[in-house]
Amino acid sequence: MITYFAPLEGVTGHVFRRAHSMYFRQPDVYYSPFLSPTKNRVFTPREMKEVLPENNAGIRLVPQLMTNNAEDFLWAAGELSDMGYGEVNLNLGCPSGTVVAKKKGSGFLSEPEVLDTFFDQVFDGLSGRPGSGDEMKISVKTRLGRKDPEEFHRLLEIFNKYPISLLTVHPRIQADFYKGRPNLFMFGEALRESRNPVCYNGNIFTPADYERVTEEFPACGHVMLGRGFVANPALLEGIAGEPRSRERLMEFHGRLLEDYGREMSGERNLLFKMKELWFYMIQTFTDGGGRREKLAKRSARRSGSGSTRRP
Ligand SMILES: Cc1cc2nc3c(=O)[nH]c(=O)nc-3n(C[C@H](O)[C@H](O)[C@H](O)COP(=O)(O)O)c2cc1C
């Protein structure tokens, strides 16, 4: 099984990835949170830090791009190729309202014909790029559609026209955000009908979840782990049947605190950064009576952040 660390914007940046790779079993590939190429033809300083090879030493990183403009995509892919990257990923999954309104992320899925033209231009443009051509792989991370899982049939026809190196399917529609259960029926369809390799992504929080998915889809050789991997950075150890180490978790946490402290200005910003992480990590802790949810709820109530937070 090939494993991937999902991109989580604001959480799995280069500082997090470096610390994770130092203390825990690494996935085969980490994905960067999305970069947004624009007409300006520059990456922002924050985006540059994300993809600089020296900030990603010792791990295999695939940078992710979010755009609906083929020229902007090709420009960014070219820059990343010059930095030594052999693959870029297209974000067709982001459900955020502002992104969707611009027909990017999962908003792009509501324009299948435009998406088709986009891929046509991208694959055409790549093959015309001197020196890189076939060397730059394009992978895609998608949802099933914008409003209805049935949209996926048409989308899959489009994906099948192109040599996408890996099609990661998060089997929800945009309107689901991260709620409800992933649509495993439609994922099965993706696996059967896709001409390109397919990766499963969604709601793997425990080794038992991982086993259920891999047993249900034995033909699927790729799994991407997201919130569950942030909540339990030793998730791959758990899947391999190794015991969790409390000390290692503490060292990891200490390393993050130190590195974010150097990276960020002011204790307040550092606190918010750590709270983002604790929001996920607290899910794996129990209170004295072994109750998991109560602890997370209590902490959310205290910080006043409960129901307004992201999933
Ligand atoms: C806070 C947050 C930020 C995310 N940022 C990105 C992103 O930058 N790019 C992307 O493709 N997906 C992003 N996602 C989606 C995740 O990569 C993943 O697809 C999703 O969380 C479902 O997988 P999971 O159930 O294993 O977490 C984000 C999700 C969350 C909760």
Ligand as a Chemical Component Dictionary entry (heavy atoms), coordinates in Angstrom:
data_LIG
# 
_chem_comp.id                   LIG 
_chem_comp.type                 NON-POLYMER 
_chem_comp.pdbx_formal_charge   0 
_chem_comp.three_letter_code    LIG 
# 
loop_
_chem_comp_atom.comp_id 
_chem_comp_atom.atom_id 
_chem_comp_atom.alt_atom_id 
_chem_comp_atom.type_symbol 
_chem_comp_atom.charge 
_chem_comp_atom.model_Cartn_x 
_chem_comp_atom.model_Cartn_y 
_chem_comp_atom.model_Cartn_z 
_chem_comp_atom.pdbx_ordinal 
LIG C1  C1  C 0 -8.361  22.437 7.804  1  
LIG C2  C2  C 0 -8.323  21.684 6.509  2  
LIG C3  C3  C 0 -7.520  22.153 5.482  3  
LIG C4  C4  C 0 -7.481  21.467 4.243  4  
LIG N1  N1  N 0 -6.663  21.935 3.235  5  
LIG C5  C5  C 0 -6.607  21.256 2.056  6  
LIG C6  C6  C 0 -5.740  21.672 0.983  7  
LIG O1  O1  O 0 -4.980  22.647 1.073  8  
LIG N2  N2  N 0 -5.750  20.945 -0.163 9  
LIG C7  C7  C 0 -6.558  19.829 -0.321 10 
LIG O2  O2  O 0 -6.533  19.189 -1.369 11 
LIG N3  N3  N 0 -7.357  19.405 0.680  12 
LIG C8  C8  C 0 -7.385  20.079 1.848  13 
LIG N4  N4  N 0 -8.174  19.602 2.866  14 
LIG C9  C9  C 0 -8.864  18.307 2.694  15 
LIG C10 C10 C 0 -7.986  17.149 3.196  16 
LIG O3  O3  O 0 -6.801  17.046 2.424  17 
LIG C11 C11 C 0 -8.737  15.803 3.109  18 
LIG O4  O4  O 0 -9.128  15.581 1.777  19 
LIG C12 C12 C 0 -9.986  15.781 3.987  20 
LIG O5  O5  O 0 -9.680  16.235 5.302  21 
LIG C13 C13 C 0 -10.608 14.404 4.037  22 
LIG O6  O6  O 0 -9.673  13.444 4.479  23 
LIG P1  P1  P 0 -9.643  12.961 6.035  24 
LIG O7  O7  O 0 -11.036 12.497 6.378  25 
LIG O8  O8  O 0 -8.619  11.859 6.058  26 
LIG O9  O9  O 0 -9.267  14.149 6.832  27 
LIG C14 C14 C 0 -8.253  20.286 4.077  28 
LIG C15 C15 C 0 -9.046  19.814 5.122  29 
LIG C16 C16 C 0 -9.099  20.490 6.322  30 
LIG C17 C17 C 0 -9.968  19.945 7.428  31 
# 
loop_
_chem_comp_bond.comp_id 
_chem_comp_bond.atom_id_1 
_chem_comp_bond.atom_id_2 
_chem_comp_bond.value_order 
_chem_comp_bond.pdbx_ordinal 
LIG C1  C2  SING 1  
LIG C2  C3  SING 2  
LIG C2  C16 DOUB 3  
LIG C3  C4  DOUB 4  
LIG C4  N1  SING 5  
LIG C4  C14 SING 6  
LIG N1  C5  DOUB 7  
LIG C5  C6  SING 8  
LIG C5  C8  SING 9  
LIG C6  O1  DOUB 10 
LIG C6  N2  SING 11 
LIG N2  C7  SING 12 
LIG C7  O2  DOUB 13 
LIG C7  N3  SING 14 
LIG N3  C8  DOUB 15 
LIG C8  N4  SING 16 
LIG N4  C9  SING 17 
LIG N4  C14 SING 18 
LIG C9  C10 SING 19 
LIG C10 O3  SING 20 
LIG C10 C11 SING 21 
LIG C11 O4  SING 22 
LIG C11 C12 SING 23 
LIG C12 O5  SING 24 
LIG C12 C13 SING 25 
LIG C13 O6  SING 26 
LIG O6  P1  SING 27 
LIG P1  O7  DOUB 28 
LIG P1  O8  SING 29 
LIG P1  O9  SING 30 
LIG C14 C15 DOUB 31 
LIG C15 C16 SING 32 
LIG C16 C17 SING 33 
# 
